[in-house]
């Protein structure tokens, strides 16, 4: 069984590899796969910050 977010991760990685900022890549992919503003509405911003922070550590 593959990770349930494998396709989103691949798409985010591709966008980052093409030069997109991490935050922009994550937001665009989640908006596409789930619903618009799903990571930036309500209390979700802390989840977005955590995702971007973890990706920053991996890509730097």
N, CA, C and O atoms as a Maestro MAE file, in Angstrom:
{
 s_m_m2io_version
 :::
 2.0.0
}

f_m_ct {
 s_m_title
 :::
 protein
 m_atom[240] {
  # First column is atom index #
  i_m_mmod_type
  r_m_x_coord
  r_m_y_coord
  r_m_z_coord
  i_m_residue_number
  s_m_chain_name
  s_m_pdb_residue_name
  s_m_pdb_atom_name
  i_m_atomic_number
  :::
  1 25 0.837 -1.180 0.000 1 A "UNK " " N  " 7
  2 3 0.000 0.000 0.000 1 A "UNK " " CA " 6
  3 2 0.881 1.242 0.000 1 A "UNK " " C  " 6
  4 15 1.859 1.329 0.742 1 A "UNK " " O  " 8
  5 25 0.521 2.185 -0.834 2 A "UNK " " N  " 7
  6 3 1.282 3.421 -0.914 2 A "UNK " " CA " 6
  7 2 0.752 4.427 0.100 2 A "UNK " " C  " 6
  8 15 -0.392 4.344 0.547 2 A "UNK " " O  " 8
  9 25 1.606 5.371 0.449 3 A "UNK " " N  " 7
  10 3 1.208 6.445 1.348 3 A "UNK " " CA " 6
  11 2 0.035 7.193 0.739 3 A "UNK " " C  " 6
  12 15 0.009 7.430 -0.469 3 A "UNK " " O  " 8
  13 25 -0.918 7.560 1.547 4 A "UNK " " N  " 7
  14 3 -2.124 8.196 1.012 4 A "UNK " " CA " 6
  15 2 -1.868 9.567 0.391 4 A "UNK " " C  " 6
  16 15 -2.698 10.056 -0.375 4 A "UNK " " O  " 8
  17 25 -0.737 10.194 0.708 5 A "UNK " " N  " 7
  18 3 -0.427 11.505 0.139 5 A "UNK " " CA " 6
  19 2 0.746 11.454 -0.836 5 A "UNK " " C  " 6
  20 15 1.360 12.483 -1.119 5 A "UNK " " O  " 8
  21 25 1.057 10.284 -1.345 6 A "UNK " " N  " 7
  22 3 2.206 10.127 -2.233 6 A "UNK " " CA " 6
  23 2 2.089 10.999 -3.490 6 A "UNK " " C  " 6
  24 15 3.065 11.624 -3.904 6 A "UNK " " O  " 8
  25 25 0.923 11.040 -4.082 7 A "UNK " " N  " 7
  26 3 0.759 11.827 -5.309 7 A "UNK " " CA " 6
  27 2 0.915 13.318 -5.033 7 A "UNK " " C  " 6
  28 15 1.501 14.040 -5.840 7 A "UNK " " O  " 8
  29 25 0.402 13.776 -3.917 8 A "UNK " " N  " 7
  30 3 0.545 15.183 -3.561 8 A "UNK " " CA " 6
  31 2 2.017 15.506 -3.288 8 A "UNK " " C  " 6
  32 15 2.516 16.554 -3.696 8 A "UNK " " O  " 8
  33 25 2.697 14.600 -2.600 9 A "UNK " " N  " 7
  34 3 4.112 14.818 -2.297 9 A "UNK " " CA " 6
  35 2 4.942 14.897 -3.576 9 A "UNK " " C  " 6
  36 15 5.833 15.740 -3.691 9 A "UNK " " O  " 8
  37 25 4.653 14.028 -4.528 10 A "UNK " " N  " 7
  38 3 5.380 14.048 -5.796 10 A "UNK " " CA " 6
  39 2 5.151 15.359 -6.542 10 A "UNK " " C  " 6
  40 15 6.078 15.931 -7.116 10 A "UNK " " O  " 8
  41 25 3.915 15.823 -6.525 11 A "UNK " " N  " 7
  42 3 3.597 17.065 -7.220 11 A "UNK " " CA " 6
  43 2 4.262 18.264 -6.541 11 A "UNK " " C  " 6
  44 15 4.775 19.157 -7.214 11 A "UNK " " O  " 8
  45 25 4.250 18.280 -5.216 12 A "UNK " " N  " 7
  46 3 4.916 19.359 -4.474 12 A "UNK " " CA " 6
  47 2 6.410 19.338 -4.766 12 A "UNK " " C  " 6
  48 15 7.001 20.384 -5.036 12 A "UNK " " O  " 8
  49 25 7.024 18.170 -4.717 13 A "UNK " " N  " 7
  50 3 8.456 18.045 -4.988 13 A "UNK " " CA " 6
  51 2 8.798 18.515 -6.391 13 A "UNK " " C  " 6
  52 15 9.818 19.173 -6.598 13 A "UNK " " O  " 8
  53 25 7.961 18.186 -7.345 14 A "UNK " " N  " 7
  54 3 8.186 18.618 -8.721 14 A "UNK " " CA " 6
  55 2 8.136 20.139 -8.843 14 A "UNK " " C  " 6
  56 15 8.969 20.742 -9.520 14 A "UNK " " O  " 8
  57 25 7.167 20.746 -8.192 15 A "UNK " " N  " 7
  58 3 7.047 22.208 -8.243 15 A "UNK " " CA " 6
  59 2 8.236 22.886 -7.575 15 A "UNK " " C  " 6
  60 15 8.757 23.879 -8.082 15 A "UNK " " O  " 8
  61 25 8.667 22.343 -6.426 16 A "UNK " " N  " 7
  62 3 9.829 22.909 -5.731 16 A "UNK " " CA " 6
  63 2 11.068 22.748 -6.603 16 A "UNK " " C  " 6
  64 15 11.887 23.661 -6.701 16 A "UNK " " O  " 8
  65 25 11.202 21.597 -7.229 17 A "UNK " " N  " 7
  66 3 12.329 21.350 -8.124 17 A "UNK " " CA " 6
  67 2 12.363 22.293 -9.313 17 A "UNK " " C  " 6
  68 15 13.427 22.591 -9.856 17 A "UNK " " O  " 8
  69 25 11.182 22.762 -9.712 18 A "UNK " " N  " 7
  70 3 11.092 23.697 -10.831 18 A "UNK " " CA " 6
  71 2 11.267 25.151 -10.371 18 A "UNK " " C  " 6
  72 15 11.201 26.078 -11.178 18 A "UNK " " O  " 8
  73 25 11.490 25.333 -9.058 19 A "UNK " " N  " 7
  74 3 11.780 26.677 -8.561 19 A "UNK " " CA " 6
  75 2 10.661 27.370 -7.799 19 A "UNK " " C  " 6
  76 15 10.822 28.514 -7.376 19 A "UNK " " O  " 8
  77 25 9.534 26.699 -7.620 20 A "UNK " " N  " 7
  78 3 8.428 27.320 -6.877 20 A "UNK " " CA " 6
  79 2 8.788 27.381 -5.392 20 A "UNK " " C  " 6
  80 15 9.405 26.453 -4.869 20 A "UNK " " O  " 8
  81 25 8.415 28.451 -4.717 21 A "UNK " " N  " 7
  82 3 8.616 28.506 -3.272 21 A "UNK " " CA " 6
  83 2 7.825 27.382 -2.586 21 A "UNK " " C  " 6
  84 15 6.749 27.001 -3.047 21 A "UNK " " O  " 8
  85 25 8.363 26.865 -1.496 22 A "UNK " " N  " 7
  86 3 7.743 25.739 -0.807 22 A "UNK " " CA " 6
  87 2 6.300 26.045 -0.420 22 A "UNK " " C  " 6
  88 15 5.404 25.247 -0.694 22 A "UNK " " O  " 8
  89 25 6.071 27.174 0.204 23 A "UNK " " N  " 7
  90 3 4.721 27.535 0.648 23 A "UNK " " CA " 6
  91 2 3.746 27.555 -0.519 23 A "UNK " " C  " 6
  92 15 2.644 27.016 -0.422 23 A "UNK " " O  " 8
  93 25 4.145 28.170 -1.609 24 A "UNK " " N  " 7
  94 3 3.280 28.257 -2.791 24 A "UNK " " CA " 6
  95 2 2.967 26.867 -3.357 24 A "UNK " " C  " 6
  96 15 1.826 26.582 -3.719 24 A "UNK " " O  " 8
  97 25 3.978 26.016 -3.430 25 A "UNK " " N  " 7
  98 3 3.783 24.665 -3.965 25 A "UNK " " CA " 6
  99 2 2.807 23.872 -3.104 25 A "UNK " " C  " 6
  100 15 1.905 23.221 -3.631 25 A "UNK " " O  " 8
  101 25 2.977 23.921 -1.804 26 A "UNK " " N  " 7
  102 3 2.104 23.170 -0.899 26 A "UNK " " CA " 6
  103 2 0.662 23.659 -1.013 26 A "UNK " " C  " 6
  104 15 -0.265 22.858 -1.137 26 A "UNK " " O  " 8
  105 25 0.482 24.965 -0.971 27 A "UNK " " N  " 7
  106 3 -0.874 25.525 -1.036 27 A "UNK " " CA " 6
  107 2 -1.542 25.177 -2.365 27 A "UNK " " C  " 6
  108 15 -2.700 24.759 -2.384 27 A "UNK " " O  " 8
  109 25 -0.829 25.343 -3.464 28 A "UNK " " N  " 7
  110 3 -1.419 25.053 -4.778 28 A "UNK " " CA " 6
  111 2 -1.828 23.586 -4.909 28 A "UNK " " C  " 6
  112 15 -2.906 23.284 -5.421 28 A "UNK " " O  " 8
  113 25 -0.978 22.686 -4.451 29 A "UNK " " N  " 7
  114 3 -1.280 21.259 -4.578 29 A "UNK " " CA " 6
  115 2 -2.462 20.871 -3.689 29 A "UNK " " C  " 6
  116 15 -3.355 20.148 -4.130 29 A "UNK " " O  " 8
  117 25 -2.472 21.338 -2.461 30 A "UNK " " N  " 7
  118 3 -3.591 21.003 -1.578 30 A "UNK " " CA " 6
  119 2 -4.893 21.632 -2.066 30 A "UNK " " C  " 6
  120 15 -5.952 21.012 -1.968 30 A "UNK " " O  " 8
  121 25 -4.825 22.851 -2.588 31 A "UNK " " N  " 7
  122 3 -6.031 23.476 -3.162 31 A "UNK " " CA " 6
  123 2 -6.568 22.634 -4.319 31 A "UNK " " C  " 6
  124 15 -7.778 22.457 -4.458 31 A "UNK " " O  " 8
  125 25 -5.658 22.118 -5.145 32 A "UNK " " N  " 7
  126 3 -6.053 21.325 -6.312 32 A "UNK " " CA " 6
  127 2 -6.672 19.990 -5.896 32 A "UNK " " C  " 6
  128 15 -7.713 19.597 -6.424 32 A "UNK " " O  " 8
  129 25 -6.044 19.302 -4.964 33 A "UNK " " N  " 7
  130 3 -6.472 17.955 -4.595 33 A "UNK " " CA " 6
  131 2 -7.624 17.934 -3.592 33 A "UNK " " C  " 6
  132 15 -8.393 16.974 -3.562 33 A "UNK " " O  " 8
  133 25 -7.753 18.960 -2.784 34 A "UNK " " N  " 7
  134 3 -8.759 18.955 -1.731 34 A "UNK " " CA " 6
  135 2 -9.771 20.074 -1.965 34 A "UNK " " C  " 6
  136 15 -10.709 19.880 -2.737 34 A "UNK " " O  " 8
  137 25 -9.624 21.209 -1.346 35 A "UNK " " N  " 7
  138 3 -10.513 22.340 -1.629 35 A "UNK " " CA " 6
  139 2 -9.729 23.624 -1.433 35 A "UNK " " C  " 6
  140 15 -8.753 23.664 -0.684 35 A "UNK " " O  " 8
  141 25 -10.164 24.660 -2.106 36 A "UNK " " N  " 7
  142 3 -9.464 25.940 -2.071 36 A "UNK " " CA " 6
  143 2 -9.351 26.454 -0.641 36 A "UNK " " C  " 6
  144 15 -10.317 26.441 0.122 36 A "UNK " " O  " 8
  145 25 -8.178 26.896 -0.307 37 A "UNK " " N  " 7
  146 3 -7.847 27.458 1.001 37 A "UNK " " CA " 6
  147 2 -7.931 26.450 2.148 37 A "UNK " " C  " 6
  148 15 -8.056 26.849 3.305 37 A "UNK " " O  " 8
  149 25 -7.864 25.152 1.847 38 A "UNK " " N  " 7
  150 3 -7.997 24.148 2.908 38 A "UNK " " CA " 6
  151 2 -6.886 24.247 3.953 38 A "UNK " " C  " 6
  152 15 -7.096 23.877 5.109 38 A "UNK " " O  " 8
  153 25 -5.713 24.737 3.569 39 A "UNK " " N  " 7
  154 3 -4.615 24.856 4.523 39 A "UNK " " CA " 6
  155 2 -4.459 26.253 5.114 39 A "UNK " " C  " 6
  156 15 -3.690 26.447 6.056 39 A "UNK " " O  " 8
  157 25 -5.178 27.219 4.570 40 A "UNK " " N  " 7
  158 3 -4.992 28.586 5.070 40 A "UNK " " CA " 6
  159 2 -6.246 29.177 5.684 40 A "UNK " " C  " 6
  160 15 -6.275 30.364 6.009 40 A "UNK " " O  " 8
  161 25 -7.272 28.374 5.845 41 A "UNK " " N  " 7
  162 3 -8.495 28.881 6.458 41 A "UNK " " CA " 6
  163 2 -8.609 28.373 7.895 41 A "UNK " " C  " 6
  164 15 -8.170 27.266 8.210 41 A "UNK " " O  " 8
  165 25 -9.189 29.175 8.740 42 A "UNK " " N  " 7
  166 3 -9.416 28.772 10.125 42 A "UNK " " CA " 6
  167 2 -8.135 28.493 10.876 42 A "UNK " " C  " 6
  168 15 -7.165 29.242 10.761 42 A "UNK " " O  " 8
  169 25 -8.126 27.428 11.636 43 A "UNK " " N  " 7
  170 3 -6.964 27.085 12.465 43 A "UNK " " CA " 6
  171 2 -5.939 26.250 11.709 43 A "UNK " " C  " 6
  172 15 -4.948 25.810 12.292 43 A "UNK " " O  " 8
  173 25 -6.162 26.031 10.438 44 A "UNK " " N  " 7
  174 3 -5.271 25.180 9.651 44 A "UNK " " CA " 6
  175 2 -3.910 25.804 9.394 44 A "UNK " " C  " 6
  176 15 -2.983 25.102 8.993 44 A "UNK " " O  " 8
  177 25 -3.766 27.105 9.615 45 A "UNK " " N  " 7
  178 3 -2.489 27.746 9.296 45 A "UNK " " CA " 6
  179 2 -1.334 27.121 10.060 45 A "UNK " " C  " 6
  180 15 -0.224 27.052 9.532 45 A "UNK " " O  " 8
  181 25 -1.556 26.670 11.269 46 A "UNK " " N  " 7
  182 3 -0.477 26.034 12.019 46 A "UNK " " CA " 6
  183 2 -0.036 24.735 11.337 46 A "UNK " " C  " 6
  184 15 1.146 24.393 11.365 46 A "UNK " " O  " 8
  185 25 -0.973 24.017 10.731 47 A "UNK " " N  " 7
  186 3 -0.615 22.802 9.986 47 A "UNK " " CA " 6
  187 2 0.216 23.154 8.764 47 A "UNK " " C  " 6
  188 15 1.189 22.469 8.449 47 A "UNK " " O  " 8
  189 25 -0.166 24.220 8.077 48 A "UNK " " N  " 7
  190 3 0.590 24.666 6.907 48 A "UNK " " CA " 6
  191 2 2.006 25.064 7.318 48 A "UNK " " C  " 6
  192 15 2.971 24.685 6.654 48 A "UNK " " O  " 8
  193 25 2.136 25.815 8.392 49 A "UNK " " N  " 7
  194 3 3.459 26.208 8.886 49 A "UNK " " CA " 6
  195 2 4.318 24.984 9.197 49 A "UNK " " C  " 6
  196 15 5.508 24.964 8.880 49 A "UNK " " O  " 8
  197 25 3.721 23.968 9.815 50 A "UNK " " N  " 7
  198 3 4.461 22.741 10.154 50 A "UNK " " CA " 6
  199 2 4.929 22.017 8.896 50 A "UNK " " C  " 6
  200 15 6.059 21.533 8.841 50 A "UNK " " O  " 8
  201 25 4.071 21.942 7.893 51 A "UNK " " N  " 7
  202 3 4.436 21.283 6.631 51 A "UNK " " CA " 6
  203 2 5.595 22.014 5.967 51 A "UNK " " C  " 6
  204 15 6.572 21.390 5.552 51 A "UNK " " O  " 8
  205 25 5.487 23.333 5.867 52 A "UNK " " N  " 7
  206 3 6.524 24.132 5.214 52 A "UNK " " CA " 6
  207 2 7.837 24.035 5.988 52 A "UNK " " C  " 6
  208 15 8.906 23.942 5.385 52 A "UNK " " O  " 8
  209 25 7.764 24.057 7.303 53 A "UNK " " N  " 7
  210 3 8.983 23.955 8.119 53 A "UNK " " CA " 6
  211 2 9.689 22.618 7.880 53 A "UNK " " C  " 6
  212 15 10.909 22.581 7.724 53 A "UNK " " O  " 8
  213 25 8.932 21.531 7.851 54 A "UNK " " N  " 7
  214 3 9.530 20.221 7.623 54 A "UNK " " CA " 6
  215 2 10.139 20.108 6.232 54 A "UNK " " C  " 6
  216 15 11.227 19.557 6.063 54 A "UNK " " O  " 8
  217 25 9.428 20.635 5.236 55 A "UNK " " N  " 7
  218 3 9.951 20.590 3.865 55 A "UNK " " CA " 6
  219 2 11.203 21.452 3.729 55 A "UNK " " C  " 6
  220 15 12.121 21.099 2.989 55 A "UNK " " O  " 8
  221 25 11.245 22.570 4.431 56 A "UNK " " N  " 7
  222 3 12.419 23.451 4.387 56 A "UNK " " CA " 6
  223 2 13.653 22.722 4.878 56 A "UNK " " C  " 6
  224 15 14.742 22.894 4.331 56 A "UNK " " O  " 8
  225 25 13.485 21.911 5.907 57 A "UNK " " N  " 7
  226 3 14.622 21.157 6.468 57 A "UNK " " CA " 6
  227 2 15.120 20.104 5.484 57 A "UNK " " C  " 6
  228 15 16.317 19.824 5.424 57 A "UNK " " O  " 8
  229 25 14.213 19.527 4.722 58 A "UNK " " N  " 7
  230 3 14.569 18.474 3.772 58 A "UNK " " CA " 6
  231 2 15.245 19.058 2.531 58 A "UNK " " C  " 6
  232 15 16.218 18.501 2.022 58 A "UNK " " O  " 8
  233 25 14.715 20.195 2.047 59 A "UNK " " N  " 7
  234 3 15.194 20.735 0.774 59 A "UNK " " CA " 6
  235 2 16.431 21.633 0.920 59 A "UNK " " C  " 6
  236 15 17.054 21.974 -0.085 59 A "UNK " " O  " 8
  237 25 16.788 22.013 2.116 60 A "UNK " " N  " 7
  238 3 17.957 22.893 2.293 60 A "UNK " " CA " 6
  239 2 19.225 22.116 2.477 60 A "UNK " " C  " 6
  240 15 20.293 22.707 2.638 60 A "UNK " " O  " 8
  :::
 }
 m_bond[239] {
  # First column is bond index #
  i_m_from
  i_m_to
  i_m_order
  :::
  1 1 2 1
  2 2 3 1
  3 3 4 2
  4 3 5 1
  5 5 6 1
  6 6 7 1
  7 7 8 2
  8 7 9 1
  9 9 10 1
  10 10 11 1
  11 11 12 2
  12 11 13 1
  13 13 14 1
  14 14 15 1
  15 15 16 2
  16 15 17 1
  17 17 18 1
  18 18 19 1
  19 19 20 2
  20 19 21 1
  21 21 22 1
  22 22 23 1
  23 23 24 2
  24 23 25 1
  25 25 26 1
  26 26 27 1
  27 27 28 2
  28 27 29 1
  29 29 30 1
  30 30 31 1
  31 31 32 2
  32 31 33 1
  33 33 34 1
  34 34 35 1
  35 35 36 2
  36 35 37 1
  37 37 38 1
  38 38 39 1
  39 39 40 2
  40 39 41 1
  41 41 42 1
  42 42 43 1
  43 43 44 2
  44 43 45 1
  45 45 46 1
  46 46 47 1
  47 47 48 2
  48 47 49 1
  49 49 50 1
  50 50 51 1
  51 51 52 2
  52 51 53 1
  53 53 54 1
  54 54 55 1
  55 55 56 2
  56 55 57 1
  57 57 58 1
  58 58 59 1
  59 59 60 2
  60 59 61 1
  61 61 62 1
  62 62 63 1
  63 63 64 2
  64 63 65 1
  65 65 66 1
  66 66 67 1
  67 67 68 2
  68 67 69 1
  69 69 70 1
  70 70 71 1
  71 71 72 2
  72 71 73 1
  73 73 74 1
  74 74 75 1
  75 75 76 2
  76 75 77 1
  77 77 78 1
  78 78 79 1
  79 79 80 2
  80 79 81 1
  81 81 82 1
  82 82 83 1
  83 83 84 2
  84 83 85 1
  85 85 86 1
  86 86 87 1
  87 87 88 2
  88 87 89 1
  89 89 90 1
  90 90 91 1
  91 91 92 2
  92 91 93 1
  93 93 94 1
  94 94 95 1
  95 95 96 2
  96 95 97 1
  97 97 98 1
  98 98 99 1
  99 99 100 2
  100 99 101 1
  101 101 102 1
  102 102 103 1
  103 103 104 2
  104 103 105 1
  105 105 106 1
  106 106 107 1
  107 107 108 2
  108 107 109 1
  109 109 110 1
  110 110 111 1
  111 111 112 2
  112 111 113 1
  113 113 114 1
  114 114 115 1
  115 115 116 2
  116 115 117 1
  117 117 118 1
  118 118 119 1
  119 119 120 2
  120 119 121 1
  121 121 122 1
  122 122 123 1
  123 123 124 2
  124 123 125 1
  125 125 126 1
  126 126 127 1
  127 127 128 2
  128 127 129 1
  129 129 130 1
  130 130 131 1
  131 131 132 2
  132 131 133 1
  133 133 134 1
  134 134 135 1
  135 135 136 2
  136 135 137 1
  137 137 138 1
  138 138 139 1
  139 139 140 2
  140 139 141 1
  141 141 142 1
  142 142 143 1
  143 143 144 2
  144 143 145 1
  145 145 146 1
  146 146 147 1
  147 147 148 2
  148 147 149 1
  149 149 150 1
  150 150 151 1
  151 151 152 2
  152 151 153 1
  153 153 154 1
  154 154 155 1
  155 155 156 2
  156 155 157 1
  157 157 158 1
  158 158 159 1
  159 159 160 2
  160 159 161 1
  161 161 162 1
  162 162 163 1
  163 163 164 2
  164 163 165 1
  165 165 166 1
  166 166 167 1
  167 167 168 2
  168 167 169 1
  169 169 170 1
  170 170 171 1
  171 171 172 2
  172 171 173 1
  173 173 174 1
  174 174 175 1
  175 175 176 2
  176 175 177 1
  177 177 178 1
  178 178 179 1
  179 179 180 2
  180 179 181 1
  181 181 182 1
  182 182 183 1
  183 183 184 2
  184 183 185 1
  185 185 186 1
  186 186 187 1
  187 187 188 2
  188 187 189 1
  189 189 190 1
  190 190 191 1
  191 191 192 2
  192 191 193 1
  193 193 194 1
  194 194 195 1
  195 195 196 2
  196 195 197 1
  197 197 198 1
  198 198 199 1
  199 199 200 2
  200 199 201 1
  201 201 202 1
  202 202 203 1
  203 203 204 2
  204 203 205 1
  205 205 206 1
  206 206 207 1
  207 207 208 2
  208 207 209 1
  209 209 210 1
  210 210 211 1
  211 211 212 2
  212 211 213 1
  213 213 214 1
  214 214 215 1
  215 215 216 2
  216 215 217 1
  217 217 218 1
  218 218 219 1
  219 219 220 2
  220 219 221 1
  221 221 222 1
  222 222 223 1
  223 223 224 2
  224 223 225 1
  225 225 226 1
  226 226 227 1
  227 227 228 2
  228 227 229 1
  229 229 230 1
  230 230 231 1
  231 231 232 2
  232 231 233 1
  233 233 234 1
  234 234 235 1
  235 235 236 2
  236 235 237 1
  237 237 238 1
  238 238 239 1
  239 239 240 2
  :::
 }
}
